[in-house]
């Protein structure tokens, strides 16, 4: 019993020391922001679609974020339609800086068709959830984002620089 207790105390002390060195994530870190900057089809078959999405990731924190792995799933209308991983992991997001990241998506064709059949023309719920692993201790940080998409509004949106109809 005393051996286990010593190990526990030593482990907690070591984690405390690492936290003081900035190795363990602090709860005050602000999550990075992501914006899509490009889409590239990779492969299409009867079973699945594969494509790469380029995103610009911005780290608002004063410390760099060393990402060892990043993976997530995308659900639309309650159906998981794709899974993705960071193709370039490991990578580092610079302190108060940005970096382009490629996300490799795999989407089973059957799930896409199922989701498309279930989609209403009104607002659609989406959910993105996954895990980021970072730092020398490979700390896993789960994340989740939920929201709504309005497909009609997205279809009506004109790309920048496109003239209005009749103009």
N, C-alpha and C positions, 0 to 999 in steps of 0.2 A: 504494500500500500504506500509506503513512504517513497518507493522508487517512482511510482506513478505520480505521486504528488510533486516530487522534485521535477519530473519531466514537465508536468503541467505548469508549474511555477516558472521553470526555465523557458518554456515556450512562450508563455505570456510576457515574460520579461524581454525576450528577444523580439517579439512583435512590437512591444512598446518602444524598444530602441529603434527598430526599423521605421516605425511611425514618426519618430523624431527626426529621422534622416530623410523623410519625404518619400520613402519607398512604398508604404501602404497608402492607398487612396484616402484622401480626406473627404469628409461628407460635404465640404463646401465647394467641391469642384462643380463647375457648370458644364452640362453636357455639350458636346460639339454640335454645331449646326451643319446640315447637309443640304445641298441643292444639286439637282440633276443637271449635268452639262452635256450629256450625250448618250446615245443608244446605238449599239452595234449588234446586229444579228450574227450569231455564230453558227447555229445548226438548227435545222427543223426536220423532224421525222413524224411518223404517225404516233409515236409514243410520247415525244417531248419536244419542247422548244428550248433552245439555249441561247442566251444573249448576254452581252455585257452592258452594264450601265456605268457611265463615268459620273462620279459625283465630286463636287468640291466640298471638302470637309474643313470647317473653320473651328479652331480651338480658341475660345475666349479666355482661357486660363493663363496665368502667369508662369505655369510650368508646362513643359512638353508632355504629351501623352504617348507613351510607348505601347502601341497596340500589338499584341502577339497574335490574336485571332479575332475574327468578327464573323458571325453567322446569324441569319435570321430567316423568318418565314413571313410571307405576306398572305393575308386572308382578305377576301372581298365578299361581302354578303354572306359571311359565315363559312365560306369554302376556302381552304388553303390552296392558293393558285400557284405559288412559287416559293422556292427556297434559294437563298443566296449566301455566298461567302466572299470575303475580301480576297481577291485574286493575288494581291501583292503582299499579303501578311507574311512576316511581321513588318510593320511600318511605324513611323513616329509622326504624330501631329505636332508641329512646332508651337512653342508658346506664343500666344496671340498671333497666330499665323494660319495659313491655309495650305492645303495640299490636295491634289487630284488623286482619287482612289478609284480603281476599277472593281466593281462588284459583279461576280459571275452568277447569273441567275439560271436556274433550271425550273422549267414549268411543265408538268405532265399535261399533255394535250387533253386528255379526258376531263381533268379538273377544270381546265379553262372553259371547255364546252359546257360543263355542268354549271359553272359560275355564270357564264353568259346567259344560259337559259333561265336562271333564277334572278337575273338583274332586273330591277324595276327601272322605269324611266325617271322616277323621282330619285331622291337621295339614297346613296348606297353607303352602308357601313364598311369601314376597312379597319384592319388591325395589323400592325407590324410588330413582331416580337422576336427577341433573340438574346444573344449573349455576346458581350465584348470581353476578351481576356487581355489583360494588360499587366505590365510591370514584370520585374524579375521573379516575383512570387507567383506569376500566372493567376492573378486574382480574377475570378469570373464575376462580371457585373451584368445582371439581367436588365433588359429594358423592354418597354412596351409603349407603343403609340397607337391611339385610336382616333378615329374621326369619321367624317362623312364626306363623300364626293357627290357632286351634282353632275351626272353625265351630260345632260343637255347644256348646262352652262360651260362645261369643258369643250364640247363640240362647237359651241357658238363663239368661243374665244378665237380671235384672229392673231396670228403670229405678228410680232413687232415688225413694222414697216410694210405690212400688207394694207393696201388701200381699202376703204370701206366700199361695200357694194354700190355701184352707180357713181363712184367718185373717181 
